[in-house]
């Protein structure tokens, strides 16, 4: 977060919390990362502060509903988020308001990434060990511990086995260690940048898409889909050497990416023609 945003956010949170007679709770590492990327993608400090206050209200409801000793369980999360508060999934509309957590809280509707980020924020606030897992075209959260539980938020927090994800989003690429790997906190922003890049590209904003994909690969260099998308935008913009570099990195990470081989062949042909045009006649 920029210093200006941090200051504005802190003031807004303090004012909002004090107006309700509460002590503001400082963001942890996950919250700091998600607040930062939300700000970078256009969310105002006031909107973040309002959402943060609502997040604490949701966390308090989960804690009050706890059905067993110790920390709240995922079933407590599900009961509050989906049963009591009527949050719902969004699988067709890729607008940022469905994957940025402040608007997900406001709309009570989110994509797999939007609902996943909500659960990660609540878990950090409540001290519940939870991690985010990236798959091709999907995101879910998983509990930590001896018996981890996959939490499928597009199915209202239902526990799903790894085999279900491999059938639906696989098969697991041979030798690929990234499939079903939990993300580091520092990698989480890459998913938001990637989604923002896809949204910008769909709207014809190639400059915005380029900026977003560049940030996605900066945060997660081994994100093969982001590398391939960065290559595609640079290709469309005529930056052929840079596009080739991104395509090669995507191929190194995951050679079976749909469309990658075709795009690389097209680029190679364009480069060949460009070099032929520049070569002097004998």
N, C-alpha and C positions, 0 to 999 in steps of 0.2 A: 504494500500500500504506500502511496505517496504520503509525505508528512502532512500535507494539507488535508487529504482525505481522512487520515487517522485522527487528526484534531477535530475535524467536523463531525466525524462519526462518534467520537468519544463525547463531545458536547451534546449531540443529539440523544445518545443513549442515556447519558446522565440526566438530562432534562426529562426525558420520557419516563425513566425509571422513578425519579424523584416525584413526578406528578402522581405516580401510583403508589408511593410509599415503599419503594423497593430499593435495595442496593444493586447497582449494576454489576453484572458478572463479566469479568474479563474474558475475551476470546482466547481459546487454546490454539494449537498449531493448525488443526483442520479448519477451524472457524477463520483464523487469520488468512489462510490460503484462499478460502472460498469468498470471504469478504473482499479480498484484494481483486480476484478475477471478476467478481460482480461489478466492482467499481470500474475496472478497466473496460468492461463491456457496457458501461453507461448507467449503472444503478446509482442513484443519488445517496448521499449520506443519510438524509432523512428517511428515505425508503428502507435503507438497510437497518437503521435504528428501529424503525417501527417493526420490521420483520424480526429483529433480534429480540425485542420485547415480547412479541407473540411466541417466538421460539421458547423463551423461558417459561411462558404460560403453559405451552404444550408439555414441556419437560416436567413442570410441577404436576400436571395432571397424570402423567405417566408414573411419576414417583408415588403419587397418592393412590394410584390404582394397583400398585405392586402386590402381587398375589403370593409371593414367597419371600423368605428372609434374604437379605443381601441386596444386590443391585437389581433393578427392574429387568425382566426378561423380554425377549422379542415379542412374546405373546401380549405383554403389557403395551409395548409400542403399537402393535397392530390394532389392539382393541381401541386405543385412544385415537390414533391417526385415521384408521379406516372406518371403524364402527361409530365412535362418538363424533368425530369431527368431519366425517364423510369426505375425506380426501379421495380423489379418483385418479385414474391413469389417463395419460394422453399418448396415443400411439400414432396418430396421423398428422398432427400439426407440429412442425418443427420450429415454430417461433421461439425465440429465446425466453419468452416469459414462462415457458414450460420446462426449461432446464436451469434457469437461474433461481437459486433458492428463495430470495426475497419475494419474487413474484409467484413462485410455487406456493409459498405460504399464503400470500394474498388471495390467489385464485383457488386455493385448495385443489390444485390439479397439477400433475407433473408427468414428465416422461420418466423413463427408467433412470436417467441421470438426475433429473430434478428430484424425484422421490428418494433416490439413493443419497443425494447430498443432504436432504432433510434428515434422514436416519443417521448419517455420519455426524451431523451437527448435534442432534439430540443425544447420540451415544457419548460423544465427547463431553457434553454438558453434564451427563448423568454418570460418567465414569464407567461406561459399559464398553468393553473391548470389541471394536467392530472395525472392519477393513473393507475397502472398495475393491472390486474385481472388474477388470476390463475384458471384454470379449469382442470379436468382430461384430460391430453394430449393436452392442448391448453393454449394459453395466448393471451390476447388482452388488449387494453387500453380504458380508459373511462374518459370523461371530468367530472370535479367537478362542483357543483352548484345546483341550484334549479331544473333544468331540465338536468340531466346528459345524455350524449350521449355515447353509446357503439361504439367504432371505430374498425371495423373488418378489419384488415390489410391484411388478405388473400383474401379479396374482395375489395382491393384498397381503404380502409378507409370507406367503406359503413357503415351507421348507422344500427345496428341490435338490435332488442328488446331482453330483457332477455329471453323471451319464446323461441326464436330461439336457444339460447345457451342451454337451458334446453332440448330441443328436440334433438339437435345434440350431446351434450356432457353429458347429464343427463341420466336418470332423477335425480333430486336432491335427494341425500340420505336423508331419513327421519331423522329429527333432526340435520342435518349437517349444521353448521353455516359457514363453510368454503367455500361452493359453492358460487361463484360470489362475494366473499369478496375481497376488494382491499388490496393489499400487502403493508406492511410497506417498506420503503426504505431498512431497514436492512435485509429484507427477500428476496429481489430481487436476490442477488448472488446465493441463493439456487437453482434457476431455471437453472442457467448456470452450476453449479456443477452437478445437476441431469442429464442434457443433456450430459455433458461430461462423466459422469459415464455410461450412456447408450451406448455412442459411444465406450468407452473403453471396456466395456463388450462384445459388438458385435464384436470387434476385438480380443477378447481372452485375453485382458489385465486385469486380475482379480485384481491385485494389484492396478493398476491405477483406476479401477472402485471402489474398496474399499475406496481408498483415496477420490475420488470425492463424493461418497455417504455419507461418514462420514462428509465431509464439508457441504453437502446439509442439513443434519439433524441438524448440529450445527447451521447453519444460520436460519433454520425454523424447529424447533422440531415437529410442528404439520403437517408437510408435509407427509401425509400418504404414498403416493407412494414412496417417498424417503426412509422412514423407512422400507417399505416392500422390496425395492431393496437392501438396506443395509443388511437386514436379508438374502436375497437370496445369496448375495456374501459371507457372513460369513458362510452360510450353505455349499456352494460349497467349501470353504476353510477349512471345518471341524471344525469351531469354533462354536460348537453346542449350548452351553449356551448363547453365545453372539447373535447367530442367533435367538434363542428363544425369547430373550429379545426384539429384534427389531421387530420380527413378532407380539409379544403381543402388542407392542406400536402401530404398524400399525393397528392391529385389533381394539384396543381401539379407534383409530381415525376414522377408516372407515372399518367396518367389511365386507362390500360388495365388497372389492377390488378383481378383477378377479384373480384367482389362489392362493389367500392367504390361503384359507381354505385347499386346497390340499397340499400346501407347508408345512403348519403347521402339517398336518397329517403325511406327510413323515418324517418331523423332529422328531415328537414324536415317530414314529416307530424306527428311527435310535437311538434315545436316549434310548429307552427301550432295544434295542438289545445291545447297548454299556454297559448299566448297568448290563444286564444279563451276558455278557461276563466277566465283572469284578468281579461279585459275586462269592465267593468261593463255591465249590461243597459241599453238606452236607455230 
